Amino acid sequence: MTPLLELAGVSKHFATKIAWPREPAPPQVRLWRAFTRQPALVRAVEDVSLAIAPGETLGLVGESGCGKSTLGRTVLRLLQPTRGAIRFDGQDIARLSDAAMRPLRRRMQMIFQDPYASLNPRMSVGTAVGEPLEIHQPELGKRERGERVAALLQKVGLPADAATRYPHEFSGGQRQRVGIARALAVGPSFLVCDEPISALDVSIQAQIVNLLQDLQAAERLTYLFISHDLKIVQHLCDRVAVMYLGRVVELASADELYRSPRHPYTRALLSAVPVADPAAAATRKRIVLTGDVPSPLAPPPGCAFHPRCPVPNKPRECMTLIPPTRLLGGAQVACHVAEA
């Protein structure tokens, strides 16, 4: 099947400057500071290649700060990629101008993490949901637009009279339903779901996940689902990509990844997932990673995970060579010691 979205070597770097304190210093120190005040690169996303088929849900997981949300925004061209190709429905959109991207915006939308911050508190729900229609379908009259908004609110489980109310009048779960209705307004085929349930109560999360599944079946949607909740990802996603310090270190079907994780980082993540069976929890080995996540300003040489990797007697290649992505069983793994 031809992918709806395909990334090839996508990277996103941000230029920043190192801030130094201004206390008195000898000339040699001032010279060094002047030299190091040159722009430094934050390598938020580095050389990511993956594909998503029509109707598929690809999960993207990893620790906070690993580049998941940056990748999601880059995919939608909310951020300009530093290098690499982003092919949407066969067209490379990585270097398209804003004017050329505008027709594609209807097919690519985003559901944000914070349902309150993503809505203008001064706009009624009807205005917020109808705004994309004003931008992308200006030919619609006011009455027709109102009917479309009412249908969208009903589709996500909200009453039609919600259109006259404001975001602060709703619960967190209801606000997220408004955000989903807004994302669906112009009939997209691809949605980036950027941790859409992490800000919600546990009791509400399942409702939103079920809504996303129902909408996917009804509207033939394709999802990139970004999350740190590995249980939800297992339930919702067809395949899962694991990110560490801007790189995808493992990519496999959800069944394969949870049954037989290959990368040491994936094993550590899955070992921390709570299980309901007390007997299984008592016998399960927990892998505790030591040290902090390295800075994307100065990633370690070789494999970025090697300073925290729990595998003993690692070969020299781990410290000197970036591991290539290779196929192990049904998984794509970037690791020198995945067989250990």
N, C-alpha and C positions, 0 to 999 in steps of 0.2 A: 504494500500500500504506500502511495506517495505521501510523505509527511506534509502536514499542514504548516508546521514550523520546523525549521532546521537551522541550527547554529553550527558554525565552523570556525574554530579558533577565536572565539569572541573574548576580548579583554576590555576592561574598563579601568583606567587609571585616573586618579585625581592629583593635581599638583597642589602642594602645600608648602609651607615654610616652617622651619623649626624655630620656635620662640625661645629666646634666651633671656634670663633675668638681667636687669640693668645695673647690678651692683658694680663698683669699681673693680677693674681687672688690669693686670699687666699687659703691655703691648702685644706680646706673643699670643695671649689668650684672646685679645680683641681681634687680632688678625685671623685667628682660627674661627672665631664666631662669624666674622664677616664672610669667610670662605664657606662656612656651613650654612649660611643664611640663603644659599641658593635653593631654588625650588626642589622639593623632594617629592617622590611619587608614592602615593598610596595605591598599592596594587589590589584594588577591591575585588576584581574579577580577572582571572588569568587563564587564557587559552581553554575556554569551555566549548566543547562540541557535543551536541545532543540533538535528538529529533523527537517530535511529538506527532503522532498520527491523528487523523480526524476522529473525533469522538473519544479520544483517550484522555485519561487523567494522569499526568506525570507529577509525582511528589518531589519536592526539593527540600531537603532537611539538612540540619547542621547547627552548630552552636551560634549564639548571637554574635554578630559581627563577621560572619564568615563570607558574606557577599550575596546572600540569597535575595534580599530585597533589591539590591543594586542590579543583580542579573535580571530580575523581573521587570524593573523599570527600563533597563537597556533593551530588553526584548521588545517592549512596546515603543521604543524610541522616545521615551520621556527623558532618557539620557543618551547622549551620542556615544556609541562605542569607540574606544581608542583604536581598535583594529578588529578584523574578523568579518565574517559574512553572517547576515541574518536573513534567511530566505523564508518569506511568508507566502504560502500558496505558490511557490516556485519563483517568486520575485525577490531579488535582493534589495532589502529596504535599509541597509546599514548606512548608506550615504544619500538617501533621498532628501530633498529639501522639505521644509515644512509644508509648502504648498502641494508638493507631490504626495506627502504623507496624509494629507487631510482626508481624501476619499477612503483611505485604508483605516482611519480611526474608527469608522463605523463597524468594522469587523473585528477590532481589537480593543478590549476594554479591561478595566481593573476594578477589583473589589478590595477596598483598603482595610487595614487592620483595625483602626479606631473608627467605629461608625459615627461617633459624634464629631470628631475633628474633620472628617471628610465631608460633612454637610455644613452649609452656611446657616448659622443659627437665625439669621434675619430673613431667610427664605422659607416659605411654607413648603411642605413636603411635595405638594403638587407642582410648585414652581421648580423645585430642585430636580424632580424626576423628569419634568418636561423640558428642562433647559437643553439637554442634548438634542432633543427633537427640534428645538428652535435653531440650533446651530447647523445640524446636518440635514434636516428636512424642513427648510423654511417655507416650503410650499403648503404645508399643512395649515389649515385654519385653526382659530382658537378653539372652536367646538370640537373639531376632530382631534386636536391635540389633547384636550381634556378627556375625551373618551379613551384615547390611548393610555393616558396616565391612569385612569380608573381601572382599565383592564390589567395594566402592569401591577398595580397595587393588589388587585385581587389574585393575580398569579402568584405573588409571593406571600399570600396569606394575610393581607391587611384589608380592612374595610375601605370602601371607596371614599367615605367621608374623611379618611386620614389625610386626603389631599389638602384640606383646609387647615390642618394643624401644623405645629412647628416641631422641630427635632427634640426640644427639651421636654415635650409632652409624652414622649415614648420611652419605653425601656430600652436597654442596650440591644436586646435581641430584635426588637421591633425596628430600631434604627438601622441595624445591619440589614434587615429585610428591605428597608428604604434604599440603602446603598446598592443592594442587589438589583432592585427594580430600576434604579438609575443606570446601572451598568448594562441592563438588558434593553434599555429604551430604544436604541437604534438598531437592534437585531444583530448583535455580534455573533461570530462563530467561535471566537477564541477569548478566553478570560484568564487573566492572571489574578489568582486569589492570594493576596499577600497576608498570610496569617489571619484569615477572616473570622476566626472564632477565638483567638487567644485572649481578647479583651472581654469575653462573655463568661457568664456563670456556667459551671459545668452542666447544670440542668438544662441550659438553653443550647449548648453546643451541639448536642445530638439533633435538635430540631433544625438548626441551620445546615448541618451536614446532610440530613435527609432532604431538605429543600434543594440543596445544590445537586444532589443525585437525581431528584425528580425533574428539575429543570434541564439537566444534561440529557436525560432520556427524551423529554418532550421537545427540546429545542435543538438537539443534535450538537451540543456544545463540546468544546475541547478546553481542558483546564491545565494550567500550570499552577499547582497547589503548593504554596510555600508554607511551611509549618515547622515547629519544633516538637509537636506532639506526635510521637511515633505511633501511638495506638490509633489515632485518627487517620494518619497516613496509611497505615496497614489496612484499615477498613475501607477507605475511599479510593485509593490510587491503584492504577494498573501496574505502573512501574515507579521506581524510586531512584532518585539521584542524591548521593550524599556529598556535601561540600565541606571542604576544610581549607581555610585561609585562601579563599577565592578560586580554588580548583575543585573539579568534580573528581572524587577519589574512587567512587564506586557507583555503578549504574546497573540495575537488574530489575526483573519483575518483582513485584511485592512479595509473592510467594517464595521466590528464590532468595531474596535478600533476607527475609525474616527467618527462613529455614536454615540457610547456610551462608551467613555473612563472610566475605572474604577479606576485606580490609580490616586491619587492627582497630582503626578508628570506628568503623561501623560496628564491630563487635563490642567495643566499649560503650557506644551509644545504646545499643540494644540491651546490654546487660543492666542498664539503669532503668529500663521500662518496668513499671510495677506489674505484677501478675496477681490474679485473683486467688490462685490456689496457694494456700499457706505452705503446703508440703513442697510444692515446686519452688516456691520462693526461698525456702530454707536450704534447699540443696543447690540452688543456682549460684554459680560463681560470679561475683561482681568484679568488674574490671575498673579500677580507679586510676584515672590518668593523673600524673604528677605534673607540676609546673603550670605556667600560664600559657595561653595561646600567644604565639609570637606576634610581633607587630607587623602589619602589612607594609609598613614603611621600610622594614629591613627583614624580609623573610629569610629563614635559615637556608643555607646552600643545600643542594640535593633535595631530598624529600622534606617538605615543610613540616611533616608530622614527626620526623625522626627524633627531635628532642623529647617528645612525650610518648613515643612508641613503647608499649610494654613488651614487645618481642625481644627476648634475650639474644645476645651474640649476633647483633645485626651486622651484615656485611658492609664493607667500606662504601659500596655504591649508594647506600642509604644517605650517607653524609655528603656525597659528592655529585650524584647524578639525579636529575629529576626523573622519577619513574615514568616510563611510557605506559600508555593505556593498553592493556592486553586482555584477551578473552580467556576467562577461566570458568568452565562449565557454561552456565547461562548468564554470567555476569561480566561486565567490563570493569576492570580493576586497574588502578594506577598505584602499584605497590611492588617493591622488590622482594618482599618476604610474605606475600599473600598465602603461600602454601604452608607457612610455619604454624 
